Amino acid sequence: MTISYRLATLADIPALEELIPLSARGLQTDHYSREQIEGALGTVFGVDTQLIHDGTTFVALDGPRVVGCGSWSKRKTLYGGDAAKTAPDPLRDPAVDPAMIRAFFVHPDYARRGIGRRIMELSEAAATAAGFTRIEIVATLPGVPLYTAFHYEVVERFEIALPNGARMPVARMRKLAAVRPV
C-alpha cells in the first residue's frame, strides 16, 4: 500500500462526505453509542469547506481513492462541519491564539496504518510555518491516544450537545508547537 498526501480541493467534497460517516461508524463505536455517532454526523462530524478554501485540509489517497483526511485551522471555529455554522468564521491571530487541529477521519479499512500520524505531522508543520506557536484540539475520545502520542495534554473535558439530544464527551488538548529557528 502506497499512500500519498495532498491538500484537499473542492472536488474532494463528495469523497469526504462519504468518508466521514464510514470512519465515524466504523472506528468510534468503542467510545460512543450509535445515538451519539448519528447525532454528531453532519454537525460535529462534517465537511468544513472553509478549511478547504483556506488550504489547510490534507487528504490521504490510495491511488485516486480518498482514505483519510485531517486539517489544521486558523479559524475561530473549534469543530464541526458547514451544517453547524451559524456565523462568520474569523481568523485566529497567531501571536495570541492557538491553531486548531480539526476533522481527522480515516477509512476503517485503512485504520492503524500511520495515516492519522502523517496527517498530524503535515498539519503541525503547516501551522508552525504559518506562525502559530500553540496548537489545540477538541478531540473525540478515540483520537486522544493519537494526540497524546504527539505530546498533547488534556486540559479540559466537556460534552457537546448534539441535535438529537445526545451528548458527546470530548477532550480539549493543548501543545506548544515546535518553534522554528529564525
C-alpha positions in Angstrom: 0.0 0.0 0.0 1.4 3.3 -1.1 -0.5 6.2 0.4 0.0 9.7 -1.0 -0.9 13.0 0.6 -2.0 16.4 -0.8 -4.1 19.4 0.1 -7.8 18.8 -0.4 -9.7 20.6 -3.2 -13.4 21.3 -3.5 -13.6 18.4 -5.9 -12.8 16.1 -2.9 -16.0 17.1 -1.0 -18.1 14.1 -2.3 -15.4 11.7 -1.2 -15.1 13.4 2.2 -18.9 13.3 2.7 -18.7 9.5 2.1 -15.6 9.0 4.2 -16.7 10.8 7.4 -19.7 8.7 8.2 -17.8 5.5 7.3 -15.0 6.5 9.6 -17.3 7.6 12.5 -19.5 4.5 12.3 -16.6 2.1 11.9 -14.0 3.5 14.3 -15.8 5.2 17.1 -18.2 2.5 18.4 -15.8 1.6 21.2 -16.2 5.1 22.7 -19.6 6.4 21.6 -23.1 5.0 21.3 -24.9 4.7 18.0 -27.1 7.6 19.1 -24.0 9.8 19.8 -22.4 9.0 16.5 -25.6 9.5 14.5 -26.2 12.8 16.4 -22.7 14.1 15.5 -22.9 13.3 11.8 -23.4 16.4 9.8 -22.7 18.8 12.6 -19.8 17.8 14.7 -18.6 15.3 12.1 -18.9 17.0 8.7 -17.0 18.8 5.9 -16.0 22.3 6.7 -15.5 23.9 3.3 -13.8 26.9 4.8 -10.8 24.7 5.7 -10.6 23.5 2.1 -10.8 27.1 0.8 -8.0 28.0 3.3 -5.8 25.2 2.1 -5.5 23.6 5.5 -7.1 20.2 4.9 -5.0 17.3 3.8 -6.3 14.1 2.2 -4.7 10.7 2.1 -5.0 8.8 -1.1 -4.7 5.2 -2.1 -4.5 5.7 -5.8 -7.4 8.1 -6.6 -9.4 7.0 -3.5 -9.6 9.3 -0.5 -8.9 7.1 2.5 -8.2 9.8 5.2 -8.3 13.4 5.9 -7.4 15.9 8.6 -7.0 19.7 8.9 -5.3 22.4 10.9 -7.3 25.6 11.2 -6.5 29.3 11.5 -10.2 30.0 12.1 -12.1 30.5 15.4 -14.4 27.5 14.9 -13.4 24.7 17.2 -15.0 21.7 15.5 -17.8 20.7 13.1 -18.9 21.0 9.5 -20.7 23.6 7.4 -24.1 22.5 8.8 -23.1 23.6 12.3 -22.0 27.1 11.3 -24.4 29.9 12.1 -22.0 32.9 11.9 -18.9 34.1 10.1 -15.7 32.2 11.0 -13.0 34.9 11.7 -9.3 34.2 11.6 -7.2 33.5 14.6 -4.2 35.7 15.4 -1.0 33.5 15.6 0.5 36.0 18.1 -2.2 35.2 20.7 -4.4 32.4 19.5 -3.6 28.7 19.0 -4.1 26.9 15.7 -6.6 24.1 15.9 -6.3 20.5 14.7 -9.6 19.5 13.1 -11.6 16.9 11.2 -9.5 13.8 11.3 -11.1 10.8 9.7 -9.7 7.5 8.3 -11.5 4.9 6.4 -11.9 1.8 8.6 -10.1 -0.4 6.1 -7.0 1.8 6.5 -7.0 2.3 10.2 -3.8 2.0 12.2 -1.5 2.3 9.2 0.0 5.6 10.1 -2.4 7.8 8.1 -3.6 9.9 11.0 0.0 10.2 12.2 1.2 11.5 8.9 -1.6 14.0 8.6 -0.8 15.2 12.1 2.8 15.8 11.0 1.7 17.7 7.9 -0.8 19.8 9.9 1.6 20.7 12.7 4.3 21.7 10.2 1.9 23.9 8.3 0.5 25.5 11.4 4.0 26.2 12.6 5.0 27.6 9.2 2.0 29.9 9.4 3.4 31.4 12.6 1.4 29.6 15.3 3.4 28.6 18.4 0.5 26.8 20.1 -1.9 24.2 18.9 -5.2 22.9 20.4 -7.6 20.1 19.6 -11.2 19.4 20.6 -10.5 15.6 20.5 -13.0 12.8 20.2 -12.3 10.0 22.7 -10.9 7.7 20.0 -8.4 10.4 18.9 -7.0 11.1 22.4 -4.3 8.3 22.1 -3.0 9.7 18.8 -2.8 13.2 20.1 -1.2 12.1 23.4 1.5 10.3 21.3 2.1 13.8 19.8 2.6 15.2 23.3 -0.8 17.0 23.6 -2.2 17.1 27.1 -5.8 17.1 28.1 -6.7 20.5 29.6 -10.4 20.2 29.8 -13.1 17.6 29.4 -16.6 18.6 28.3 -19.7 17.4 26.4 -21.0 18.6 23.1 -24.8 18.8 22.9 -26.0 17.1 19.7 -29.1 17.9 17.7 -30.8 14.6 18.6 -30.5 15.3 22.3 -27.5 13.1 22.9 -24.3 14.4 24.4 -20.8 13.6 23.2 -17.8 13.6 25.6 -14.7 15.2 24.2 -11.3 16.5 25.5 -9.7 19.8 24.8 -6.0 19.1 24.3 -3.1 21.5 24.0 0.5 21.6 22.9 3.2 24.1 22.3 4.1 23.9 18.6 7.7 23.4 17.6 9.1 26.9 17.0 11.4 27.1 14.0 14.7 28.9 14.4 14.9 32.2 12.6 
